[in-house]
Structures are given as C-alpha cells and as structure tokens.
Amino acid sequence: MGDQAAAIPFRWTSGRLEVALITRRQGKHWIVPKGNIEPGETPRRSARREATEEAGLVGRIPLRPFGAYEQRMTEAFDLDEEQVRYARTIHSANNDLLTLINDILDLSKIEAGQVEISPEPVIVEEALR
C-alpha cells in the first residue's frame, strides 16, 4: 500500500465544533475521508480531493499537516531512538484526539436527541475477540 492522506473536515457552528465523518452504506465504522496519494500529488492536495470525492465537502486545508503516522515517519526518515519515541507520542496523541472528537460527537448527538438505535443480533463470543 502506498502513502495515504486524510482530511478531518470540521466547522464551528454557533460556538460548537462539528466534525464530518463518513461510512460505507453497509459500514459499521465512521472514518475520516482518506485515500492513496496519487503519483505527483501532494498529501495536502490528496486530502482535499478525498474530502471532496468521499464526503462532497469543500474547504480550506492548512499548510501544515495535522499529524503523520509513526510507521511512515520511521520508514521515511532515519530516526534515532529518541526521535522514534517522539513519533510514537505524536501517533498516540493523534489517536487520542480522534477518540475525543468521536466522544464529543456522540455526546452532541445524545444532547440533540439524534441518537439512532439499530438493533442487530450479536454473537457475544465473536464481539469479545
């Protein structure tokens, strides 16, 4: 798999943060628009293209990336042990931030009365693996 880029589309509305997430029609997981960086394309341009193609969103993309995956950083650069530790910290912080954003979105849905419950049969043993 080649390098990938992603966008975290957000906006402020009436003092509230709104983050756009996408899923497939039969998907059970919400994700941010992401995809492969095409040859000759910058990560920034790729993130913009993915946001438009996958979510139909148009907006500004910051000049600096929000973060990078630790594996890609350690492979792309000759990092010493300390730098690898920093890269792992950045990766962990990005994951923590995404979890926080998802939690805020869930709470906002609950407060707005927009939680949809879709009962589905679940095999507990498989869910716990």
C-alpha positions in Angstrom: 0.0 0.0 0.0 1.3 3.4 -0.9 1.2 6.6 1.2 -2.2 7.9 2.2 -3.6 11.2 3.2 -6.7 12.1 5.1 -8.8 15.1 6.0 -10.5 15.9 9.3 -13.4 18.1 8.0 -14.7 20.4 10.7 -16.5 23.6 11.2 -17.7 25.8 14.1 -21.4 26.5 14.2 -22.9 28.6 16.9 -19.8 28.1 19.0 -20.0 24.3 18.6 -17.4 22.1 16.9 -18.9 19.9 14.1 -16.7 17.1 12.6 -17.8 15.3 9.4 -17.3 11.6 9.3 -18.2 9.1 6.6 -19.0 5.4 6.4 -19.9 3.0 3.7 -23.5 2.1 3.0 -23.2 -1.1 5.0 -20.4 0.1 7.1 -20.4 0.0 10.9 -17.4 2.2 11.4 -17.2 6.0 11.0 -14.0 7.3 9.5 -12.5 10.5 8.1 -12.1 10.8 4.3 -8.8 9.2 3.3 -7.1 7.6 0.4 -3.9 6.9 -1.5 -1.7 9.8 -2.6 -1.7 9.7 -6.4 1.7 10.0 -8.2 2.7 13.6 -8.5 0.1 14.7 -5.9 1.0 16.3 -2.6 -0.5 15.0 0.7 -2.4 18.3 1.0 -4.0 18.1 -2.4 -4.8 14.4 -1.8 -6.6 15.2 1.5 -8.6 17.9 -0.3 -9.5 15.5 -3.1 -10.6 12.8 -0.7 -12.8 15.2 1.3 -14.5 16.3 -1.9 -14.8 12.8 -3.5 -15.8 10.8 -0.4 -17.8 13.4 1.5 -18.7 16.1 -1.0 -17.0 18.7 1.2 -15.0 21.7 0.1 -13.0 23.9 2.3 -9.5 25.2 3.3 -6.7 22.8 4.0 -4.0 24.0 6.4 -0.5 24.4 5.1 1.0 22.2 7.7 -0.2 18.6 8.2 -2.0 17.8 11.5 0.0 14.7 12.0 1.6 11.7 10.4 1.6 8.0 11.2 4.6 6.9 13.2 5.3 3.9 11.0 5.6 6.1 7.9 7.8 8.6 9.7 10.2 5.9 11.0 10.3 4.4 7.5 10.8 7.6 5.6 13.4 9.1 7.8 16.5 7.7 9.5 15.3 8.4 13.1 17.3 7.6 16.2 15.6 6.0 19.3 14.6 9.3 20.9 13.0 10.5 17.6 11.1 7.3 17.3 9.8 7.7 20.8 8.6 11.2 19.8 7.0 9.9 16.7 5.1 7.3 18.7 4.0 10.0 21.1 2.6 12.1 18.2 0.9 9.0 16.8 -0.7 8.2 20.2 -1.8 11.9 20.7 -3.4 11.8 17.2 -5.3 8.7 18.2 -6.3 10.2 21.5 -7.6 13.4 19.8 -9.6 11.3 17.3 -11.2 9.4 20.2 -12.0 12.6 21.9 -13.6 14.1 18.8 -15.7 10.9 18.4 -16.8 11.1 22.0 -17.8 14.8 21.6 -19.8 13.8 18.5 -21.6 11.1 20.4 -22.4 13.4 23.3 -23.6 16.1 20.9 -26.0 13.5 19.3 -27.3 12.4 22.6 -27.9 16.0 23.7 -29.7 16.8 20.4 -31.8 13.7 20.7 -30.4 12.4 17.4 -29.1 9.0 18.6 -30.4 6.3 16.3 -30.5 2.8 17.7 -30.3 0.0 15.1 -30.7 -3.4 17.0 -28.7 -6.2 15.4 -28.1 -9.7 16.6 -24.7 -10.1 18.1 -22.7 -13.2 18.9 -21.0 -12.2 22.2 -18.0 -14.5 21.8 -17.1 -13.0 18.5 -17.6 -9.5 19.7 -15.2 -10.1 22.6 -12.4 -11.5 20.4 
